[in-house]
Amino acid sequence: NLANCYMQGIGTTVNNALALEMYLKAADNGYKRSMSMLAKSYEEGVLTEKDDAKAIEWYKRAAEKEEPYAMYKVARMYEHDDSVAGKKGKALRESEAIKLFTRAAELHNVQAQMKLAECYGNGRYVKKNKKQRFDWLLHAANNGNIEAQELLAECYEKGRGTKKNNPKAYNWYKKAAAQGSELGKIKAKEYELFKFYK
């Protein structure tokens, strides 16, 4: 979009004021991605001065429209910031957070997929469930997340949440290695050296 061109200087000179104006206009017209970008700008002070209150407001508005990154960010806020959650009790905040993480993960947000894998792995907000942890790691790994690929390989290697399967473990370690994972490189070499992948 044009706002992004002004922000990054693509085909024009960088103009943060104009980029901000365009994001604001698009966000006011209901474009959820612009709302999320605007929130991130306020959060990080990229196009304008940092403003946490405006960042929260725009993340919430984008999350209401099911923008995945915004849903993930609001869920994280529910986890860590009482001022965002208002007067909701801890149990209600946790319930809201897990709903938002789940919906964002279903919409392919990798951070939310990893968060759900963590939650199911350690029993935070939900009942501990190795199979659910495995399933969310698989989603994140298929979306290219290196950490998920390493953890998924370990699940196949040790039979956590799935049946033990050395060829699949080896393949996921190789995928992680191809993206620069040192653990992936080491483990793939071990599999090749000792023929564990057969």
Protein Blocks (a to p, Z undefined) as FASTA:
>chain_A
ZZlmmmnopoiacdfklmmmmmmmmmmnopaklmmmmmmmmmnommmccdfklmmmmmmm
mmmnopaklmmmmmmmmmmmmklnomadfklmmmmmmmmmmmmmmnopaklmmmmmmmmm
nopoiacdfklmmmmmmmmmmnopaklmmmmmmmmmnopoiacdfklmmmmmmmmmmnop
aklmmmmmmmmmnommZZ
